[in-house]
Amino acid sequence: MTGPEQLPLLFLDIDGPLIPFGATPQQYPDGYPTYHPGPGRSTATGNPLLARINPAHGPRLTALGCELVWATTWMADANECVAPLLGLPSLPVVIWPDPSPGEHEPGGLHWKTRPLLAHAVGRSFIWVDDEITDTDRTWVANHHPARSLLHRVDPRHGLTDADFAALTEWLRTGL
């Protein structure tokens, strides 16, 4: 950890890690698993993809002991539409450059990478996204003084037990 009062940040993307997409019918012959909102949770936006969000991920993310931060193009809508489905409180949101430049900068660096480092301000962090590459990992290793884990999630499956195990192991080894 970076200090007794500062937990590591966990920058969390939504599309891919929390809302899986892109699997073939052979991978999910009956379609993606879906979840019902339950009491106190709303899918009022009418976005059918929100039914793919596994509500069990909220307690698992909270149990990691990180400061959760939305790192998604959903921006403030993440707190309105997604956080309640996960049982999470309103979380801080990374503000992206306007307009966002697209998926990658020249050289292959993801357009989120620089803003995330600016938001981290030298703190240890995990970044969970489905678009992370080795270019991002190398750039962060060369430009960020604290520990970091750039964890790529398979967007066809979203967060899995193996992903949570990797996050937990990285946090455990940093103590």
N, C-alpha and C positions, 0 to 999 in steps of 0.2 A: 504494500500500500504506500501511498505517497505521504502519509502522515496519519496520526491517530484520528484527526477530525475530517479527513478527506478520503472518502471511498473512491475506488476507481469509477470512472464513467463507463457506462455501457450505451453506446450509440446504436440505436435500433431502427432498422428499415422495416417497412411494412410489406410491400409487394415482393413476394419471394419468401422471406423468412416467416412472416405471419400469415400471409395469404398465398398459398402455393398456386403455381400456374405452370403451364407448358408441358405437362405430362401427356403421353399418348394414351389412347384408349386401351392399349395393351398393358400399360403401366397401372392404370386405374380403370379396369373394365366396367366397373359400376359407377364411375365418376369419383370425384374427390370426396373424402369424408366431409360431412357437414355437421354443424352443431347448431342447436337451437339457443336463442338468446337467454332464456331463463328469466326469472323474476328480476326486475330492476334493470334489465339490460335491453337496449333498444337497437333495432336495425332500421330506424326511422328514415335513414337516407335512401332506402330502397335499393341499395347496392347489393345484388345477390352474392357477390364475392365475399361479403362480410360473413356469410354463413360458413366459410372455410376456416375461420379463425377458431382455433382450439382454446376454449376458455381456461383450460388447465395450464396454459403457458404463462398466464399472469402470475399465479403464485410461484411458479418455478423461476420466473425472471426475478421476482421480488426476493426469493430465497437466495439468489446469488450474492446478495450483499453489495450491490453496486448502486450508483446513482444513475437511474434510467433516464435517457434523453432520446426523444424522437429525432431520428436522422433520416427523414423521409420527405418526399415531395407532397405528402398529404398535409404537411405543415400543421397549422392549428386544428384542422379537421381530425387529426389523429386523436386529439383529446376528446373531441365531440363524438366521433364515430367508433373508434377502435378501443380506447382506454376502457370505456364501460363494459365492453364485451370481454375484456381480460380481467375485470375487477381491479383495474389500476386507477390511482388518482390522476389528476391532471399532471402531466410531466412537462419539463422544459422542452423547447423545440429549437433545433438548430435553424437559424435563418440563413437561407441560401442566397447567393448573389442573384440579382434580378436583371435580366432573365438568366436562368441557369443555362450554362453553355452547352448542355448536351451530355452524353454519357462519358466521353473521355476527352481530355485535352490532347494537343499534339504530343506524341511520344507515348501515349497510352495511359497517362495518369487519369484516374477517375475525377470527374469534376467535383465530387464531394470531398476528396482527400484534403486539399488545402483548407477549406472552411472548417473541417472537423479538427484539424490540428490547431487552428486559430481558436476554436471553441474550447479545446482541452487546456489551453494555457499551461502546458508543461505537466499536466496531471497524467497519471496512468489511465489507460482506457482500453476498452474492447470495442471494436466496430463489427457489428453483425449485419451483413448485406449479402446479396446474391450476385453482385457485380465486381467484387474485389479481385484484383489480379496481383501477380508477383511484382508488377511495376509499382503498385500502391504500397506493397509491403516494403520494397526496397527504399522508396522515397521516404516513407515514415521512419524507417530505421536510420536514415541519414539526416533527418530533420527534426526528430522528436527526442527530447532528452530522457523521457520517462519510459517505463515499460508500456508495451502496446501489443494487442493481439488483434489482427485483422482476420476475422473468421468468416469465410465464405460459406453460405448455406446453399444447398441445392434447391433452386426455386420450384422444382417439380414436386418436392416433398415438404418444403418448409422446415422449420425447426424440428429436429428429431432428438431422441434420447442421446444419440452419439454427439450431437451438437452441444447439448447441455453438459454432457460428460467432459467435452473438450474445454468448455468455458469454466467449469468447476475446477478442472485440473490446473488450468492456467492461473486461476485465482489462488488456488491452494499453494502452488509453487512460488507465488510471489510473497507469501507471508514470512 
